[in-house]
Amino acid sequence: MPMTGEVFDTVTDGSPAGSLGFWRLPAGFEKLLARWSAAGSVAYVEAEYFGGVGEQHAAVWAHGGVVLGPLHVEEGQAFGSAGSPISQALRRLGVVADAATDEFATVGLDRHRSSEGWIA
């Protein structure tokens, strides 16, 4: 689900922002992610790119706590041998990429370039 302004306003609890280093993680949302993860692993990911240059953040929660991350690759940094933060998070959720693509493309996250594209 894209983190639109409306979603952000709905899920933020007004507490101080967390220390996970995400750009748009609403205050208190990590508590909700932890609660959801009691029923199964969940990931929160962010990507910001323009002209092929950008950054990624990702974390995965399971059993009520963070089990991966937060991972962050800044603009100009290469992805390590484990792949991008988002691909690592997706792998932790069980996504298996084929030899021709990564986990990001395998689940179709490359289909839209903006939150508005996902909403449409």
Stockholm file with secondary structure:
# STOCKHOLM 1.0

chainA/1-120         MPMTGEVFDTVTDGSPAGSLGFWRLPAGFEKLLARWSAAGSVAYVEAEYFGGVGEQHAAVWAHGGVVLGPLHVEEGQAFGSAGSPISQALRRLGVVADAATDEFATVGLDRHRSSEGWIA
#=GR chainA/1-120 SS CCCCHHHHHHHCCSSCCCSSCCSSCCTTHHHHHHHHTTSSCEEEEEEEEETTEEEEEEEEEETTEEEEEEEEECTTCCCBTTBCHHHHHHHHTTCCCCTTSCHHHHTTTTSCSSHHHHHC
#=GC SS_cons         CCCCHHHHHHHCCSSCCCSSCCSSCCTTHHHHHHHHTTSSCEEEEEEEEETTEEEEEEEEEETTEEEEEEEEECTTCCCBTTBCHHHHHHHHTTCCCCTTSCHHHHTTTTSCSSHHHHHC
//
